Amino acid sequence: MSKTMIEVNDVTMRFRMNNDKILSLKEFVTTAIRGKLNYNEFTALSHVSFEVKRGETLGLIGRNGAGKSTLLKIISGILKPTEGSIAVHGNVVPMLELGSGFDFDLTGKENIFLNGAILGYDEEFLKAKYDEIVDFSELGQFIDVPIRNYSSGMLARLAFSVAAIVKPEILIVDEILSVGDAAFQEKSHKRMMDLMGGGTTVLFVSHSLEQIREMCKRVVWLDQGQIKMIGDAEEVCGAYVL
Amino acid sequence: MKMKIQKSRRPSVNVPKVIVCAVAIYALLVVLMYWLMGEQLHLRESRGNFEMPAAEAGTVELCQGAVVEQSFTVKIQRLQSVSVQWGTYYRPNAGTMTMELYNTLDGSLVVSESFDAAAIPEGGLTTMTLETPVETVYNVPLLLRIWSDSLPGSAASPLMSVSAREDGYSLSLNGVPTDGVLCFSVTGEDYIWTGLHYWEFAAGFGVLLILAGLLVWLRWKKGKHSYVVNALIAVKKYKFLIRQLVSRDFKTKYKRSILGVFWSFLNPLLTMAVQYVVFSSLFRFDVPHYPVYLITGIVIFNFFTEATNMALSSIVGNAGLITKVYMPKYIYPLTRVLSSLVNLVISLIPLMLVVLFSGIIPTKAYFLVIFVLLCLTVFSLGVGLLLAAAMVFFRDIQFLWGVLTMIWMYLTPIFYPESILPDNVAWVLGVNPLYYFITFARTCIMGGISPEPIVYVQCALMALGSLLVGSLIFRKSQDRFVLYL
């Protein structure tokens, strides 16, 4: 019997949206005095429940603004749900958007350690895997060059290599599979498949139904913050297209 | 709402080992502090010291047969010295002046000393110093008697203040009671009760520490969660990350400058040089070892502004990371403050150079500066947490803080002596934590001695108070950061 890795229980996420986002003290005070501090409630997710088992790859589809990213942020602990509860059994590694954990004045090597630390890897692990990361990224001698000199393809390869080197228990992928050149795309795709085969639980967001069909068994279709459909990939994707 | 994230790779902590280490370190620190604080641990400058009143007139020409008597009482536990100020009529004088201090309760002579009149300049002082402080004159009526064997025309005159009045003091000139007070001062030391009971206090806290340790250990054994164990786990888990972030800040700060790290070294030195030139030639502040006085203030205040400004932008500046990866948010301001601390440690090198260059000999009290730097760091962290949280919601804070630190700088005696502050502003010093920190450091560095024990408590309380307020506000608001970034 496979273990449940992620339990999402009746999660509701509401944002308070000001008519105008107030960011300065003066504006805040003046609008508060004028009594114009009204908030619009915006429900990004309402009563979402599902479970993800160990080793499963769950696809998330839906239109822009359907709540996919909010859901991922809740699962990775960045946001706290307004209602409901969530239990995550395992370490979550998000595949960062390109370069968001990087410092452009540091060399590739320094960035591997920095980014690795941000992703929650420990020092011994990174030291042991360092050569493997460099090999995988195919950066060669560029690893000792400040990454501000890298091309975007090189950055992408570095980012992917750091994130994918570990076998995280839960990997969150938000549409970043098309990195690097064709050869590297092939390689990273293979690596993803390896990870999934190796027992990693993957949450996968994509607008490419082709990728979803290929990689996921189960798919959750979010529509305006609610689960419209959950089930077999083919079925859900079929319904989604219609 | 229930939120439960169990990390399966939760690092384990050897709690008993940590507790034993903590107790051992505490014991070591207690002994070390006892040694470093030395005499200042149980003796302080007496609060009952009598300050010399401003001279307004001469008393009598103190020639043969003349006598000036001032009776007084002081609340000094260990009397150390008595000084008298003299007028010379602007002429060379000759003869011997004798000062005698009597205990009028039993009529005994406490101390007496003679001085050569020729050696006293106009407005000069003669000081009787007691080699072994006298401990029997606390609040006892005393009589200072001055006479001489000079001839008229070559005798000096003790100065007096006509307008000064002190309860229980009386001045008599040649046996005639006179209004006013002689220009004299009395100094000594008092015992510090807490310092005398240092070992009892240390043992008491030690017992408390051991009990707290046992409690934590018991809870840990039962598998219950406790703040201490959680904090230890967090330290272990995020140690590597914090180190990486600090080294990142540090590496990138000077990455593309030619002099690099040398700037951390050069900056306080240059600031000091500029201020030294400006203030010593323009304002002529009369501060002994003025360069040391300046650079101590500059190094400490610079750290405070740098750390708080870096912490201020830490959450907003890392918005890209905060919205994508989960890590405790206090890590961001914490690492910024720590990287400023690295800078501070480097700037201690120019500080020491200035100290040695000024001819001050370092003493063991220099190690006590570590204590105040620790307090300063904790204090800055507290302020930084508060600012970082406020900055997320109100971006105006960054501009406001720039102005506030400037005001704060002028209210802190960094380049001016505290004595120039008018009385109606002087109270500001008492509520300015940076004043306490800077004064602490100056006492150690320029005086070569430890401050009074109470100053340690004040500094520690201000640091912890700031951390408490800052972290409470940060904790309360941190869940909403993401929504405002």
Interface residues (C-beta under 8 A of the other chain):
Chain A: F15 R16 K21 L23 S24 L25 K26 F28 K73 S76 G77 I78 L79 K80 P81 T82 E83 G84 S85 I86 A87 V88 H89 G90 N91 V92 P94 L96 E97 S100 G101 D103 D105 L106 E110 F113 L114 A117 I118 L119 G120 D122 E123 P146 E169
Chain B: M1 K2 M3 K4 I5 Q6 K7 S8 R9 F240 L241 R243 Q244 L245 R248 K251 T252 K255 R256 G320 L321 I322 T323 K324 V325 Y326 M327 F393 F394 R395 D396 I397 L400 D479 V482 L483 Y484
